[in-house]
Amino acid sequence: MSEKRLKTESEIPVYAKMISGELYCCADEDLTALQASCLELQYDFNQTRPSESEKRTELLGKMFAEIGENCYIEPPLRANWGGRHVHFGKNVYANFNLTLVDDAAIYVGDYTMIAPNVTISTAGHPILPELREQVYQYNFPVHIGRNVWIGAGAVILPGVHIGDNTVIGAGSVVTSDIPENVVAYGVPCRVVRPIGDRDREYYFKNHKIEL
């Protein structure tokens, strides 16, 4: 018996709902089969040896929707769709245990740095219990700007926009948009202060920048 042919995105009606913000049933058989094919590549990426940098780069090019030059992702990487809906600019660095719930698009700008154990999620489920029993889900894109630094253990939730050059403190839960050029942290994450003159003189507490 021949294997069942994997359907493409355009052949799966629920796929359009998945990436548009509409409610949809995420248990659709054709959808989960396509998703499983993406996860095979992610498995291969996570099994690479530290010396296999070229192989990692090649796999990321197949896995991600877009990935710029000189990006580095430290395995293990966990992505719900293996990065299929993820757009990385150039020179993006992500430390180990990055989790991307990429059922909708995730955009990350050039030179952004992501610390260990960060979660970026586009997906949610309805509050109404009856809908959750039927495995309904919705997804909204996440946009992260250029030269952002996301601290360890931060969680970024569906639909959030983070502006250029901003720092998100460790352990933050980002539930709403954060503007550019600020330091923000907390649960929920809030703007604490702008990036200013003191940051041009000191890099950490009272340690001066002397380059």
CORWO-V877737 format. One record per helix or strand of 3 or more residues. SS is the DSSP state (~ for helix, > for strand). FROM is the first residue (numbers start at 1). LEN is the number of residues. If there is no record, write none. Layout:
BEGIN
ss: (SS/SS)
from: (FROM/FROM)
len: (LEN/LEN)
END
This chain:
BEGIN
ss: (~/~/~/~/>/>/>/>/>/~/>/>/>/>/~/>)
from: (9/13/29/53/77/86/98/106/119/129/136/142/182/190/197/202)
len: (3/6/18/11/3/3/4/3/3/5/4/3/4/5/5/3)
END
